Amino acid sequence: MQSENLNSYITKRYDRWLDYAMYHCRRSGLNLEPAEVLNDVLCQLLQRNPVKLERLLNERRDKYSRLDYLVLRVIRISVISPRSHVRYTKGQHCTRTVDWDLSGLSEVPATESEEIDPDSRLREIRAALDDLDAPQWEKEVFAWKFFDGKSLLQWPGTEHIRRLRRIYNRIFLKISCKMKVKNDF
């Protein structure tokens, strides 16, 4: 019964949330699809504890539920945060920070779409990793997950998983920014 209420509520509010996502995507000036942002937010939301979601659904604040406010806040954060999942998947995490000045509402210039060879991209990433100024074992942590596709939980070392994730994310961000700068020129 609980999931039926939640599903019907999401269906009922979807268009409103999509408008909100569209507003923030346009205002950010980034090349993000509002439907992708909203769907990513909803996927994250539905992975949470259903009992807590039901409680948020039933708690009212003004004429809206607290679930509404949560979804709207996560949409906004997904667009403006350079470390959000949506911006990582769209390659927008190394772009400028979002400027909320109204003069930034101009059209974003379209980039030429060109075919990218996956093998050459992997070679570029490998070269960027080799050139990176980082300890060798941190590079190995990155390669373990990125190139070998293994879970950081399976890492043979004694490091805590939080440390491994921080290292992976830091190396990933450095390589991404390096690749972005290289491809901009």
N, C-alpha and C positions, 0 to 999 in steps of 0.2 A: 504494500500500500504506500509505503514511504517513497519508493522510487517513482511510482506513478504520479504522485503530487509534484515531485521534483521535475520529472520529464515534462509534464503539462505546463509547469511554470516556466521552464526554459523555452518551450515552444511559444508560449504566450509573449514572453519578453524578448525573444530573439531579434525581432526587427528593431526594437528600441535600442538594444545593445549594439546592433550592427550600425545604426546611425551614429552612436557615440564613438564607435571604433573608426568609422569613416571620417568623422570630424577630427579626431586626433591624428589619423594617418595623413590627412590633407595638411593639417596645421604643422605637422612635423617637417614636411618637405622631403621625407624619405620615401623610397619606392617600396611601400608595403601595401599589401592587399588587406582591406578591412575584414573581409570574411575569413582570411587565414589567421589574422590576429584574434578574432573572436573565437574561432574554432579551437585554436591553440589554448586560449584561456579556458574554454569550456572543458577541453580534455584534461587540463590540469585540475580544474574544479572537481570533475567527476572521479578523480583518483583519490579524493579526500574521503574522510570518514562520513558515511551517509547519515549517521545519527546527528553529527554536528551540522551537516548541510540542512537537514530537516529543521534543526533548531534555528538556524539562521533564517530559513524560509518562514518560519512561524513568528519570529520576533519582528515587530513593526517599529519603524521610526518614521514619523510623519505618515505619509500615505504609501510608503514603499517598505519592502522587507530589507533586513540587514544583508540578505543575499544579493539584492540589487546593488547596494553600495559596495560590497566586496567585488562583484564582477566589474563594476565601473572602475574601481580603483586598480584592479589587476590589468584591465585593458589599457588604462593610461600608463601604468608602469611598463607594460610590455612594449609600448611604442616609444616612450622617452628614455628608458634605461638602455644604455649601450651593451649591457650584459644580459639582456633578456633572451629567452629561447628563440623568439620570433626573429629578432635582429640577427642572431647567430645563423639561423637557417637561411636567411635571405642575404647574408654577407653584408649586413649594414652595421655591424658592431664596431667597425673602425672608422666609421664616418664621423663627421663633426657631431658635437652634441646638439641636441635639439634646441633651436632658438625660437622662443614663443613670441617674438616680435612679429607684429602683423605684416611688416614689410617682407617677411620671409615666405609669404603665401604664393609667390610667383611660381610658375611652372618649373618643374625639375627637368633639366635637359635630358632628352632620351639618349641612352647609350646604344651604340651599335651592338647588336647581338651577333656573336661569332661563335662558331663551333670550337669547343675546347676539347682537346685530346686528354682523356683522364690520365693516361700514363705520363704525358709530359707535365701535367699538373702535379702528379705525385713526385716526379723528379724535382720539380721546382720547390715543392714543400720539403723534400729531403735535403736539397741544397741549402734552403733557408735554415733548416734545423742545424745542419753542420756548421753554418756560418754564425749561428747564434752564440752570443757570449753568455753561456750558462754552464754549470758543472755537467760533466759527462753523464753522471747517473741520473740527473734530471732529464737529460735528452733521452736516456734509455726508458724512463718512465713514460715520456710522451710517445716514443716509438712503440712501446709495449701496447698501449691502448689504441693509438691512431693507426699505425701501420699493420700491427699484428692482430688488431681487433680483439684483444684480450681484456677482460675486466680488471680494473684496478684492485678488486678484492682478491684476485688470484696472484698479485704481485709477490714474488718470492722473498722480498726483503722484510725487514722488521718495522718499517715506517707505518705510522697510523694512517688509516684511509683518508682522513681529512687532509693530512699533509700531502698525500699523493694527489688528491683532487685539486688542491691549491696549486701544486706544481704543474699538473697537467693544464689547468686553466690558464695559468700565467704563461707557459710556453706557447699554448695555442693562441692566446691573444697577441703575443709578440710576433709569432710567425704570420698571423693574419694581418697584422698591421704592416709588417714588412712586405708581404705580398701585395697589399692594397697600394702602398706607396710605390712599389716597383711597377705595378700595372697602370698607375695613374700617369706615369711619365713615358 
